[in-house]
Amino acid sequence: MGARRGGPPALYAPRARLALMDWFPLFNSLRVAGISTAITFFAGIFIAHCVTFAPRSVKGALDCALTLPMVLPPTVVGFFLLKTIGPFGPIGSVVLEAFGFKMTMTWYSAIFATTIVTFPLMYRTVRGAYEAFDETLVYSGQTLGLSDAFIFWRVKMPNCKQGILAGTVLAFARALGEYGATTMVTGYIPGRTATISTTVYQLWREGNDASAYKWVGVNLVISFAVLVSVNMLESSYKRPRRSAAAGVDG
Amino acid sequence: MSLSVRIKKNFGTFSLDVNFDAPDGVTGLLGASGCGKSMTLKCVAGVVTPDEGRIVSDGRVLFDSAEGINLPPRRRRVGLLFQNYALFPNMTVERNVMSALSVRGGKNTRARFAELAEKFYIRGLENHYPANLSGGQQQRVALARIMASEPSVLMLDEPLSALDSYLRWQVEGELASTLEEFGGTTLYVSHNRDEVYRLCGGVCVMNRGRAEPLRAVSDLFESPNTLASSLLSGCKNYSRAERAGGSLVRAVDWNVELECGCEATDDLAYVGVRAHYISLADEDEEDAPNVFRCRVIRVIQDVFHTIVNVVPLGAPSDRGCSRIRVEMSRGESRGIGVGDVISVKVKPSDVMPLKK
């Protein structure tokens, strides 16, 4: 991290230029995206599981409520978040009073924002995988006497693996690129709350196009890698599973 | 050893009301698609809960709505072979079978697996995934897995319908010996009368969620007594009917009076005649009973014989039930063309009076 310094000679060597770049936004973005993806991973799987077995009447309402953050403008999500976890909000004020720390304008504030924005992506992808899953596999497991835990972890999860992984990667990518809600609850504090997306905005505002381009490049590389991995997951999903032993005849 | 099923379940547009006692051996549940056959099996297996009723297997109560008993599927010891076999796609053949063996526990699971692999001809396939197996192999693995769980009742849901027709015959043979060896109560669901005839001892015809009383297979095919069972037993010709005194019935859709071998009863609603029991009448038989003149509507060449569709002269319509299908050899059908009028006859013992 650290502020930008260094004399002119070093700046001309590309390697030195990279070293001198302030990498904090990348580190912070990865940290926020990693933690929020971990949260949405478990929450998404669990809640998708609950909704799949919910009665039909409740299902529709729950589905709408859980998908809402995906279609709302991120600034609206940010606004609601500020009103809840801000220093005067119902949750924020209680936490501030009881534990003495603020929930907004810190690096971890971004986790709240990105978790809410990315949750629907995870939830919907996992639910899609659950609905595509052949329920007769569960029935046959039950009639064979297998335990529910065995059926869930050893039959259902492995067969929904691709959907779950794709959801996780998408959620991670979205978390990495989240701007609207994040900027509202974290602001932009260099070296403390800056993320890649807020940094690009800030650099552009300052007219520092050269630095903005660098971060745009970093962002492109990450997004490209994510999309490639999603595509690879999808194609491996379509391919039938091959046996270890070759030469099977029917 | 037997299985007694009395269940009711309402699905809104469709309701299931099934009553039967299946003895040891193979009992067929024969019915058209969507008549509730598979749902009945799911209720017995416990993956679907009926609204009310009682299911008893070998004296063990599996479900009783009055007493509040509803054993979970894993404690029912009911093996269910699904139409798509429901092998776990993420596991090899060996792990599929071992998963069921490990539930039973004991130290000899490896030996038991080897025994099952031998018996179901799956040796050499242990490390294959289900997607790489043929339909017949998948079925053998699924049966081995079910037998590994040592069920006391075996249920098969359309076990041959997912197979190509050339494989079906071979797999049916294997299945027949497996069922024979199992010996316990087996329910065999199918919409195919030939399979049921060959594999089952008793049969229960299901029609729109209702099960007709259990009867011997030969009995059903020789004298189906309801419209649904006659259709399922392969009868192609039927007409609405009313009594015309004594053993005489009037076939309304054909506008002919037919002599049937027995006294017609009050609940007579239809009359059926199998296509291959109708034959051409000779000229000197014109005035004999059960001989009537028809106009030929279509002549269809089938693989080994000829199908001639006719409509009796004087029939109220020339479509639907008024059409009669007559099957004859190539030689007999020579010279018969569309528009011709021919005389056909049916023996009184081949006329089947049917209830609704």
Interface residues (C-beta under 8 A of the other chain):
Chain A: D134 T136 L137 Y139 S140 G141 Q142 T143 L144 G145 L146 S147 F150 R154 V155 P158 N159 P240 R241 R242 S243 A244 A245 V248 G250
Chain B: K42 A45 G46 V47 P72 P73 R74 R75 R76 R77 V78 G79 L80 F82 N84 A86 F88 P89 N90 M91 T92 S99 A100 V103 R104 L125 N127 H128 Y129 A131 N132 L133 S134 G136 Q137 R145 I146 A148 S149
